[in-house]
Amino acid sequence: MSKGLDGRSRDRDGEIRHKRGDTLVGTLRDTYGNGFASGARSDMRLDTLLKQTGTTSLSELIHGDK
């Protein structure tokens, strides 16, 4: 698979993959720093964090895109 923007992988059809909902906040902190989702436990799942914050994607959560 070819690398996409910011080193993300692309699917065979060229679409950039989305983070899985079962990714843990602790794992995301390894990528985005210890300040990522500072009020959340490290064992919280991404899909739970998105639901609690009212966001629909990791990008929206990080950049405040809506």
mmCIF file of the N, C-alpha and C atoms, coordinates in Angstrom:
data_MODEL
# 
_entry.id   MODEL 
# 
loop_
_atom_site.group_PDB 
_atom_site.id 
_atom_site.type_symbol 
_atom_site.label_atom_id 
_atom_site.label_alt_id 
_atom_site.label_comp_id 
_atom_site.label_asym_id 
_atom_site.label_entity_id 
_atom_site.label_seq_id 
_atom_site.pdbx_PDB_ins_code 
_atom_site.Cartn_x 
_atom_site.Cartn_y 
_atom_site.Cartn_z 
_atom_site.occupancy 
_atom_site.B_iso_or_equiv 
_atom_site.pdbx_formal_charge 
_atom_site.auth_seq_id 
_atom_site.auth_comp_id 
_atom_site.auth_asym_id 
_atom_site.auth_atom_id 
_atom_site.pdbx_PDB_model_num 
ATOM 1   N N  . MET A 1 1  ? 0.838   -1.184 0.000  1.00 0.00 ? 1  MET A N  1 
ATOM 2   C CA . MET A 1 1  ? 0.000   0.000  0.000  1.00 0.00 ? 1  MET A CA 1 
ATOM 3   C C  . MET A 1 1  ? 0.881   1.246  0.000  1.00 0.00 ? 1  MET A C  1 
ATOM 4   N N  . SER A 1 2  ? 0.469   2.226  -0.758 1.00 0.00 ? 2  SER A N  1 
ATOM 5   C CA . SER A 1 2  ? 1.235   3.462  -0.790 1.00 0.00 ? 2  SER A CA 1 
ATOM 6   C C  . SER A 1 2  ? 0.914   4.310  0.428  1.00 0.00 ? 2  SER A C  1 
ATOM 7   N N  . LYS A 1 3  ? 1.854   5.155  0.796  1.00 0.00 ? 3  LYS A N  1 
ATOM 8   C CA . LYS A 1 3  ? 1.670   6.012  1.949  1.00 0.00 ? 3  LYS A CA 1 
ATOM 9   C C  . LYS A 1 3  ? 0.871   7.245  1.548  1.00 0.00 ? 3  LYS A C  1 
ATOM 10  N N  . GLY A 1 4  ? -0.019  7.653  2.414  1.00 0.00 ? 4  GLY A N  1 
ATOM 11  C CA . GLY A 1 4  ? -0.831  8.837  2.173  1.00 0.00 ? 4  GLY A CA 1 
ATOM 12  C C  . GLY A 1 4  ? -0.290  10.038 2.925  1.00 0.00 ? 4  GLY A C  1 
ATOM 13  N N  . LEU A 1 5  ? -1.082  11.021 3.034  1.00 0.00 ? 5  LEU A N  1 
ATOM 14  C CA . LEU A 1 5  ? -0.761  12.241 3.741  1.00 0.00 ? 5  LEU A CA 1 
ATOM 15  C C  . LEU A 1 5  ? -0.378  11.932 5.178  1.00 0.00 ? 5  LEU A C  1 
ATOM 16  N N  . ASP A 1 6  ? 0.675   12.574 5.697  1.00 0.00 ? 6  ASP A N  1 
ATOM 17  C CA . ASP A 1 6  ? 1.146   12.390 7.073  1.00 0.00 ? 6  ASP A CA 1 
ATOM 18  C C  . ASP A 1 6  ? 1.545   10.952 7.373  1.00 0.00 ? 6  ASP A C  1 
ATOM 19  N N  . GLY A 1 7  ? 1.957   10.201 6.369  1.00 0.00 ? 7  GLY A N  1 
ATOM 20  C CA . GLY A 1 7  ? 2.415   8.840  6.597  1.00 0.00 ? 7  GLY A CA 1 
ATOM 21  C C  . GLY A 1 7  ? 1.306   7.841  6.846  1.00 0.00 ? 7  GLY A C  1 
ATOM 22  N N  . ARG A 1 8  ? 0.042   8.224  6.645  1.00 0.00 ? 8  ARG A N  1 
ATOM 23  C CA . ARG A 1 8  ? -1.066  7.298  6.851  1.00 0.00 ? 8  ARG A CA 1 
ATOM 24  C C  . ARG A 1 8  ? -1.153  6.351  5.660  1.00 0.00 ? 8  ARG A C  1 
ATOM 25  N N  . SER A 1 9  ? -1.633  5.153  5.915  1.00 0.00 ? 9  SER A N  1 
ATOM 26  C CA . SER A 1 9  ? -1.794  4.170  4.849  1.00 0.00 ? 9  SER A CA 1 
ATOM 27  C C  . SER A 1 9  ? -3.059  4.442  4.054  1.00 0.00 ? 9  SER A C  1 
ATOM 28  N N  . ARG A 1 10 ? -3.057  3.970  2.836  1.00 0.00 ? 10 ARG A N  1 
ATOM 29  C CA . ARG A 1 10 ? -4.242  4.087  1.996  1.00 0.00 ? 10 ARG A CA 1 
ATOM 30  C C  . ARG A 1 10 ? -4.778  2.692  1.695  1.00 0.00 ? 10 ARG A C  1 
ATOM 31  N N  . ASP A 1 11 ? -6.092  2.600  1.551  1.00 0.00 ? 11 ASP A N  1 
ATOM 32  C CA . ASP A 1 11 ? -6.711  1.353  1.126  1.00 0.00 ? 11 ASP A CA 1 
ATOM 33  C C  . ASP A 1 11 ? -6.376  1.127  -0.342 1.00 0.00 ? 11 ASP A C  1 
ATOM 34  N N  . ARG A 1 12 ? -6.730  -0.023 -0.861 1.00 0.00 ? 12 ARG A N  1 
ATOM 35  C CA . ARG A 1 12 ? -6.440  -0.331 -2.267 1.00 0.00 ? 12 ARG A CA 1 
ATOM 36  C C  . ARG A 1 12 ? -7.100  0.643  -3.226 1.00 0.00 ? 12 ARG A C  1 
ATOM 37  N N  . ASP A 1 13 ? -8.252  1.189  -2.832 1.00 0.00 ? 13 ASP A N  1 
ATOM 38  C CA . ASP A 1 13 ? -8.941  2.135  -3.718 1.00 0.00 ? 13 ASP A CA 1 
ATOM 39  C C  . ASP A 1 13 ? -8.406  3.560  -3.572 1.00 0.00 ? 13 ASP A C  1 
ATOM 40  N N  . GLY A 1 14 ? -7.386  3.753  -2.740 1.00 0.00 ? 14 GLY A N  1 
ATOM 41  C CA . GLY A 1 14 ? -6.758  5.058  -2.588 1.00 0.00 ? 14 GLY A CA 1 
ATOM 42  C C  . GLY A 1 14 ? -7.290  5.884  -1.440 1.00 0.00 ? 14 GLY A C  1 
ATOM 43  N N  . GLU A 1 15 ? -8.362  5.435  -0.784 1.00 0.00 ? 15 GLU A N  1 
ATOM 44  C CA . GLU A 1 15 ? -8.927  6.184  0.328  1.00 0.00 ? 15 GLU A CA 1 
ATOM 45  C C  . GLU A 1 15 ? -8.040  6.033  1.563  1.00 0.00 ? 15 GLU A C  1 
ATOM 46  N N  . ILE A 1 16 ? -7.836  7.121  2.289  1.00 0.00 ? 16 ILE A N  1 
ATOM 47  C CA . ILE A 1 16 ? -7.040  7.075  3.512  1.00 0.00 ? 16 ILE A CA 1 
ATOM 48  C C  . ILE A 1 16 ? -7.839  6.338  4.573  1.00 0.00 ? 16 ILE A C  1 
ATOM 49  N N  . ARG A 1 17 ? -7.182  5.417  5.257  1.00 0.00 ? 17 ARG A N  1 
ATOM 50  C CA . ARG A 1 17 ? -7.844  4.616  6.284  1.00 0.00 ? 17 ARG A CA 1 
ATOM 51  C C  . ARG A 1 17 ? -8.236  5.477  7.472  1.00 0.00 ? 17 ARG A C  1 
ATOM 52  N N  . HIS A 1 18 ? -9.309  5.087  8.125  1.00 0.00 ? 18 HIS A N  1 
ATOM 53  C CA . HIS A 1 18 ? -9.764  5.750  9.336  1.00 0.00 ? 18 HIS A CA 1 
ATOM 54  C C  . HIS A 1 18 ? -9.269  4.956  10.533 1.00 0.00 ? 18 HIS A C  1 
ATOM 55  N N  . LYS A 1 19 ? -9.030  5.649  11.655 1.00 0.00 ? 19 LYS A N  1 
ATOM 56  C CA . LYS A 1 19 ? -8.648  4.952  12.873 1.00 0.00 ? 19 LYS A CA 1 
ATOM 57  C C  . LYS A 1 19 ? -9.815  4.096  13.331 1.00 0.00 ? 19 LYS A C  1 
ATOM 58  N N  . ARG A 1 20 ? -9.497  2.925  13.809 1.00 0.00 ? 20 ARG A N  1 
ATOM 59  C CA . ARG A 1 20 ? -10.527 2.020  14.306 1.00 0.00 ? 20 ARG A CA 1 
ATOM 60  C C  . ARG A 1 20 ? -11.084 2.550  15.614 1.00 0.00 ? 20 ARG A C  1 
ATOM 61  N N  . GLY A 1 21 ? -12.346 2.281  15.854 1.00 0.00 ? 21 GLY A N  1 
ATOM 62  C CA . GLY A 1 21 ? -13.007 2.730  17.071 1.00 0.00 ? 21 GLY A CA 1 
ATOM 63  C C  . GLY A 1 21 ? -12.463 2.085  18.327 1.00 0.00 ? 21 GLY A C  1 
ATOM 64  N N  . ASP A 1 22 ? -11.842 0.901  18.178 1.00 0.00 ? 22 ASP A N  1 
ATOM 65  C CA . ASP A 1 22 ? -11.321 0.221  19.364 1.00 0.00 ? 22 ASP A CA 1 
ATOM 66  C C  . ASP A 1 22 ? -9.883  0.610  19.687 1.00 0.00 ? 22 ASP A C  1 
ATOM 67  N N  . THR A 1 23 ? -9.352  1.619  19.004 1.00 0.00 ? 23 THR A N  1 
ATOM 68  C CA . THR A 1 23 ? -8.031  2.142  19.329 1.00 0.00 ? 23 THR A CA 1 
ATOM 69  C C  . THR A 1 23 ? -8.103  2.812  20.691 1.00 0.00 ? 23 THR A C  1 
ATOM 70  N N  . LEU A 1 24 ? -7.131  2.549  21.550 1.00 0.00 ? 24 LEU A N  1 
ATOM 71  C CA . LEU A 1 24 ? -7.129  3.107  22.900 1.00 0.00 ? 24 LEU A CA 1 
ATOM 72  C C  . LEU A 1 24 ? -6.535  4.511  22.914 1.00 0.00 ? 24 LEU A C  1 
ATOM 73  N N  . VAL A 1 25 ? -7.038  5.345  23.818 1.00 0.00 ? 25 VAL A N  1 
ATOM 74  C CA . VAL A 1 25 ? -6.533  6.709  23.971 1.00 0.00 ? 25 VAL A CA 1 
ATOM 75  C C  . VAL A 1 25 ? -5.032  6.674  24.281 1.00 0.00 ? 25 VAL A C  1 
ATOM 76  N N  . GLY A 1 26 ? -4.594  5.717  25.082 1.00 0.00 ? 26 GLY A N  1 
ATOM 77  C CA . GLY A 1 26 ? -3.170  5.596  25.407 1.00 0.00 ? 26 GLY A CA 1 
ATOM 78  C C  . GLY A 1 26 ? -2.319  5.392  24.168 1.00 0.00 ? 26 GLY A C  1 
ATOM 79  N N  . THR A 1 27 ? -2.802  4.620  23.224 1.00 0.00 ? 27 THR A N  1 
ATOM 80  C CA . THR A 1 27 ? -2.094  4.396  21.964 1.00 0.00 ? 27 THR A CA 1 
ATOM 81  C C  . THR A 1 27 ? -2.029  5.697  21.160 1.00 0.00 ? 27 THR A C  1 
ATOM 82  N N  . LEU A 1 28 ? -3.125  6.444  21.144 1.00 0.00 ? 28 LEU A N  1 
ATOM 83  C CA . LEU A 1 28 ? -3.151  7.719  20.422 1.00 0.00 ? 28 LEU A CA 1 
ATOM 84  C C  . LEU A 1 28 ? -2.223  8.745  21.070 1.00 0.00 ? 28 LEU A C  1 
ATOM 85  N N  . ARG A 1 29 ? -2.040  8.663  22.380 1.00 0.00 ? 29 ARG A N  1 
ATOM 86  C CA . ARG A 1 29 ? -1.112  9.570  23.068 1.00 0.00 ? 29 ARG A CA 1 
ATOM 87  C C  . ARG A 1 29 ? 0.329   9.317  22.638 1.00 0.00 ? 29 ARG A C  1 
ATOM 88  N N  . ASP A 1 30 ? 0.645   8.091  22.260 1.00 0.00 ? 30 ASP A N  1 
ATOM 89  C CA . ASP A 1 30 ? 1.984   7.802  21.738 1.00 0.00 ? 30 ASP A CA 1 
ATOM 90  C C  . ASP A 1 30 ? 2.239   8.602  20.467 1.00 0.00 ? 30 ASP A C  1 
ATOM 91  N N  . THR A 1 31 ? 1.197   8.821  19.676 1.00 0.00 ? 31 THR A N  1 
ATOM 92  C CA . THR A 1 31 ? 1.311   9.555  18.416 1.00 0.00 ? 31 THR A CA 1 
ATOM 93  C C  . THR A 1 31 ? 1.144   11.053 18.609 1.00 0.00 ? 31 THR A C  1 
ATOM 94  N N  . TYR A 1 32 ? 0.132   11.466 19.389 1.00 0.00 ? 32 TYR A N  1 
ATOM 95  C CA . TYR A 1 32 ? -0.246  12.873 19.476 1.00 0.00 ? 32 TYR A CA 1 
ATOM 96  C C  . TYR A 1 32 ? 0.231   13.568 20.748 1.00 0.00 ? 32 TYR A C  1 
ATOM 97  N N  . GLY A 1 33 ? 0.945   12.869 21.615 1.00 0.00 ? 33 GLY A N  1 
ATOM 98  C CA . GLY A 1 33 ? 1.506   13.473 22.826 1.00 0.00 ? 33 GLY A CA 1 
ATOM 99  C C  . GLY A 1 33 ? 0.644   13.212 24.050 1.00 0.00 ? 33 GLY A C  1 
ATOM 100 N N  . ASN A 1 34 ? 1.253   13.382 25.211 1.00 0.00 ? 34 ASN A N  1 
ATOM 101 C CA . ASN A 1 34 ? 0.577   13.092 26.472 1.00 0.00 ? 34 ASN A CA 1 
ATOM 102 C C  . ASN A 1 34 ? -0.602  14.009 26.746 1.00 0.00 ? 34 ASN A C  1 
ATOM 103 N N  . GLY A 1 35 ? -0.669  15.166 26.102 1.00 0.00 ? 35 GLY A N  1 
ATOM 104 C CA . GLY A 1 35 ? -1.764  16.094 26.296 1.00 0.00 ? 35 GLY A CA 1 
ATOM 105 C C  . GLY A 1 35 ? -3.019  15.727 25.529 1.00 0.00 ? 35 GLY A C  1 
ATOM 106 N N  . PHE A 1 36 ? -2.949  14.727 24.668 1.00 0.00 ? 36 PHE A N  1 
ATOM 107 C CA . PHE A 1 36 ? -4.120  14.316 23.887 1.00 0.00 ? 36 PHE A CA 1 
ATOM 108 C C  . PHE A 1 36 ? -5.196  13.778 24.815 1.00 0.00 ? 36 PHE A C  1 
ATOM 109 N N  . ALA A 1 37 ? -6.403  14.312 24.722 1.00 0.00 ? 37 ALA A N  1 
ATOM 110 C CA . ALA A 1 37 ? -7.549  13.876 25.533 1.00 0.00 ? 37 ALA A CA 1 
ATOM 111 C C  . ALA A 1 37 ? -7.156  13.770 26.999 1.00 0.00 ? 37 ALA A C  1 
ATOM 112 N N  . SER A 1 38 ? -6.635  14.869 27.529 1.00 0.00 ? 38 SER A N  1 
ATOM 113 C CA . SER A 1 38 ? -6.061  14.856 28.876 1.00 0.00 ? 38 SER A CA 1 
ATOM 114 C C  . SER A 1 38 ? -7.048  14.431 29.963 1.00 0.00 ? 38 SER A C  1 
ATOM 115 N N  . GLY A 1 39 ? -8.334  14.624 29.770 1.00 0.00 ? 39 GLY A N  1 
ATOM 116 C CA . GLY A 1 39 ? -9.303  14.235 30.786 1.00 0.00 ? 39 GLY A CA 1 
ATOM 117 C C  . GLY A 1 39 ? -9.762  12.787 30.676 1.00 0.00 ? 39 GLY A C  1 
ATOM 118 N N  . ALA A 1 40 ? -9.293  12.082 29.671 1.00 0.00 ? 40 ALA A N  1 
ATOM 119 C CA . ALA A 1 40 ? -9.743  10.712 29.435 1.00 0.00 ? 40 ALA A CA 1 
ATOM 120 C C  . ALA A 1 40 ? -8.723  9.700  29.956 1.00 0.00 ? 40 ALA A C  1 
ATOM 121 N N  . ARG A 1 41 ? -9.227  8.547  30.387 1.00 0.00 ? 41 ARG A N  1 
ATOM 122 C CA . ARG A 1 41 ? -8.335  7.473  30.819 1.00 0.00 ? 41 ARG A CA 1 
ATOM 123 C C  . ARG A 1 41 ? -7.626  6.876  29.613 1.00 0.00 ? 41 ARG A C  1 
ATOM 124 N N  . SER A 1 42 ? -6.435  6.350  29.825 1.00 0.00 ? 42 SER A N  1 
ATOM 125 C CA . SER A 1 42 ? -5.661  5.789  28.714 1.00 0.00 ? 42 SER A CA 1 
ATOM 126 C C  . SER A 1 42 ? -6.275  4.500  28.170 1.00 0.00 ? 42 SER A C  1 
ATOM 127 N N  . ASP A 1 43 ? -7.133  3.830  28.950 1.00 0.00 ? 43 ASP A N  1 
ATOM 128 C CA . ASP A 1 43 ? -7.754  2.603  28.468 1.00 0.00 ? 43 ASP A CA 1 
ATOM 129 C C  . ASP A 1 43 ? -9.128  2.846  27.831 1.00 0.00 ? 43 ASP A C  1 
ATOM 130 N N  . MET A 1 44 ? -9.503  4.127  27.648 1.00 0.00 ? 44 MET A N  1 
ATOM 131 C CA . MET A 1 44 ? -10.754 4.453  26.966 1.00 0.00 ? 44 MET A CA 1 
ATOM 132 C C  . MET A 1 44 ? -10.597 4.216  25.473 1.00 0.00 ? 44 MET A C  1 
ATOM 133 N N  . ARG A 1 45 ? -11.649 3.715  24.841 1.00 0.00 ? 45 ARG A N  1 
ATOM 134 C CA . ARG A 1 45 ? -11.624 3.484  23.393 1.00 0.00 ? 45 ARG A CA 1 
ATOM 135 C C  . ARG A 1 45 ? -11.932 4.776  22.649 1.00 0.00 ? 45 ARG A C  1 
ATOM 136 N N  . LEU A 1 46 ? -11.395 4.894  21.442 1.00 0.00 ? 46 LEU A N  1 
ATOM 137 C CA . LEU A 1 46 ? -11.614 6.075  20.612 1.00 0.00 ? 46 LEU A CA 1 
ATOM 138 C C  . LEU A 1 46 ? -13.097 6.294  20.349 1.00 0.00 ? 46 LEU A C  1 
ATOM 139 N N  . ASP A 1 47 ? -13.850 5.242  20.045 1.00 0.00 ? 47 ASP A N  1 
ATOM 140 C CA . ASP A 1 47 ? -15.272 5.441  19.753 1.00 0.00 ? 47 ASP A CA 1 
ATOM 141 C C  . ASP A 1 47 ? -16.034 5.989  20.952 1.00 0.00 ? 47 ASP A C  1 
ATOM 142 N N  . THR A 1 48 ? -15.646 5.597  22.161 1.00 0.00 ? 48 THR A N  1 
ATOM 143 C CA . THR A 1 48 ? -16.267 6.129  23.375 1.00 0.00 ? 48 THR A CA 1 
ATOM 144 C C  . THR A 1 48 ? -15.899 7.599  23.561 1.00 0.00 ? 48 THR A C  1 
ATOM 145 N N  . LEU A 1 49 ? -14.648 7.940  23.323 1.00 0.00 ? 49 LEU A N  1 
ATOM 146 C CA . LEU A 1 49 ? -14.196 9.331  23.438 1.00 0.00 ? 49 LEU A CA 1 
ATOM 147 C C  . LEU A 1 49 ? -14.923 10.223 22.438 1.00 0.00 ? 49 LEU A C  1 
ATOM 148 N N  . LEU A 1 50 ? -15.068 9.765  21.214 1.00 0.00 ? 50 LEU A N  1 
ATOM 149 C CA . LEU A 1 50 ? -15.773 10.549 20.200 1.00 0.00 ? 50 LEU A CA 1 
ATOM 150 C C  . LEU A 1 50 ? -17.223 10.777 20.611 1.00 0.00 ? 50 LEU A C  1 
ATOM 151 N N  . LYS A 1 51 ? -17.858 9.747  21.148 1.00 0.00 ? 51 LYS A N  1 
ATOM 152 C CA . LYS A 1 51 ? -19.250 9.868  21.580 1.00 0.00 ? 51 LYS A CA 1 
ATOM 153 C C  . LYS A 1 51 ? -19.372 10.872 22.727 1.00 0.00 ? 51 LYS A C  1 
ATOM 154 N N  . GLN A 1 52 ? -18.457 10.805 23.696 1.00 0.00 ? 52 GLN A N  1 
ATOM 155 C CA . GLN A 1 52 ? -18.497 11.703 24.851 1.00 0.00 ? 52 GLN A CA 1 
ATOM 156 C C  . GLN A 1 52 ? -18.246 13.153 24.460 1.00 0.00 ? 52 GLN A C  1 
ATOM 157 N N  . THR A 1 53 ? -17.407 13.377 23.465 1.00 0.00 ? 53 THR A N  1 
ATOM 158 C CA . THR A 1 53 ? -17.067 14.740 23.064 1.00 0.00 ? 53 THR A CA 1 
ATOM 159 C C  . THR A 1 53 ? -17.992 15.273 21.979 1.00 0.00 ? 53 THR A C  1 
ATOM 160 N N  . GLY A 1 54 ? -18.849 14.418 21.428 1.00 0.00 ? 54 GLY A N  1 
ATOM 161 C CA . GLY A 1 54 ? -19.771 14.846 20.386 1.00 0.00 ? 54 GLY A CA 1 
ATOM 162 C C  . GLY A 1 54 ? -19.107 15.070 19.040 1.00 0.00 ? 54 GLY A C  1 
ATOM 163 N N  . THR A 1 55 ? -17.965 14.435 18.823 1.00 0.00 ? 55 THR A N  1 
ATOM 164 C CA . THR A 1 55 ? -17.266 14.533 17.547 1.00 0.00 ? 55 THR A CA 1 
ATOM 165 C C  . THR A 1 55 ? -17.459 13.251 16.751 1.00 0.00 ? 55 THR A C  1 
ATOM 166 N N  . THR A 1 56 ? -17.170 13.326 15.450 1.00 0.00 ? 56 THR A N  1 
ATOM 167 C CA . THR A 1 56 ? -17.409 12.158 14.603 1.00 0.00 ? 56 THR A CA 1 
ATOM 168 C C  . THR A 1 56 ? -16.139 11.520 14.072 1.00 0.00 ? 56 THR A C  1 
ATOM 169 N N  . SER A 1 57 ? -14.988 12.185 14.258 1.00 0.00 ? 57 SER A N  1 
ATOM 170 C CA . SER A 1 57 ? -13.745 11.616 13.741 1.00 0.00 ? 57 SER A CA 1 
ATOM 171 C C  . SER A 1 57 ? -12.565 12.079 14.581 1.00 0.00 ? 57 SER A C  1 
ATOM 172 N N  . LEU A 1 58 ? -11.467 11.365 14.462 1.00 0.00 ? 58 LEU A N  1 
ATOM 173 C CA . LEU A 1 58 ? -10.242 11.736 15.153 1.00 0.00 ? 58 LEU A CA 1 
ATOM 174 C C  . LEU A 1 58 ? -9.749  13.096 14.665 1.00 0.00 ? 58 LEU A C  1 
ATOM 175 N N  . SER A 1 59 ? -9.840  13.329 13.379 1.00 0.00 ? 59 SER A N  1 
ATOM 176 C CA . SER A 1 59 ? -9.418  14.614 12.815 1.00 0.00 ? 59 SER A CA 1 
ATOM 177 C C  . SER A 1 59 ? -10.223 15.764 13.410 1.00 0.00 ? 59 SER A C  1 
ATOM 178 N N  . GLU A 1 60 ? -11.521 15.579 13.521 1.00 0.00 ? 60 GLU A N  1 
ATOM 179 C CA . GLU A 1 60 ? -12.382 16.597 14.097 1.00 0.00 ? 60 GLU A CA 1 
ATOM 180 C C  . GLU A 1 60 ? -12.010 16.844 15.561 1.00 0.00 ? 60 GLU A C  1 
ATOM 181 N N  . LEU A 1 61 ? -11.691 15.785 16.263 1.00 0.00 ? 61 LEU A N  1 
ATOM 182 C CA . LEU A 1 61 ? -11.305 15.896 17.669 1.00 0.00 ? 61 LEU A CA 1 
ATOM 183 C C  . LEU A 1 61 ? -9.992  16.673 17.820 1.00 0.00 ? 61 LEU A C  1 
ATOM 184 N N  . ILE A 1 62 ? -9.034  16.389 16.967 1.00 0.00 ? 62 ILE A N  1 
ATOM 185 C CA . ILE A 1 62 ? -7.719  17.032 17.047 1.00 0.00 ? 62 ILE A CA 1 
ATOM 186 C C  . ILE A 1 62 ? -7.754  18.471 16.575 1.00 0.00 ? 62 ILE A C  1 
ATOM 187 N N  . HIS A 1 63 ? -8.395  18.698 15.438 1.00 0.00 ? 63 HIS A N  1 
ATOM 188 C CA . HIS A 1 63 ? -8.333  20.019 14.804 1.00 0.00 ? 63 HIS A CA 1 
ATOM 189 C C  . HIS A 1 63 ? -9.564  20.868 15.038 1.00 0.00 ? 63 HIS A C  1 
ATOM 190 N N  . GLY A 1 64 ? -10.599 20.304 15.620 1.00 0.00 ? 64 GLY A N  1 
ATOM 191 C CA . GLY A 1 64 ? -11.835 21.059 15.838 1.00 0.00 ? 64 GLY A CA 1 
ATOM 192 C C  . GLY A 1 64 ? -12.617 21.291 14.565 1.00 0.00 ? 64 GLY A C  1 
ATOM 193 N N  . ASP A 1 65 ? -12.359 20.472 13.522 1.00 0.00 ? 65 ASP A N  1 
ATOM 194 C CA . ASP A 1 65 ? -13.074 20.591 12.245 1.00 0.00 ? 65 ASP A CA 1 
ATOM 195 C C  . ASP A 1 65 ? -14.517 20.160 12.422 1.00 0.00 ? 65 ASP A C  1 
ATOM 196 N N  . LYS A 1 66 ? -15.416 20.900 11.847 1.00 0.00 ? 66 LYS A N  1 
ATOM 197 C CA . LYS A 1 66 ? -16.830 20.500 11.839 1.00 0.00 ? 66 LYS A CA 1 
ATOM 198 C C  . LYS A 1 66 ? -17.444 20.854 10.538 1.00 0.00 ? 66 LYS A C  1 
# 
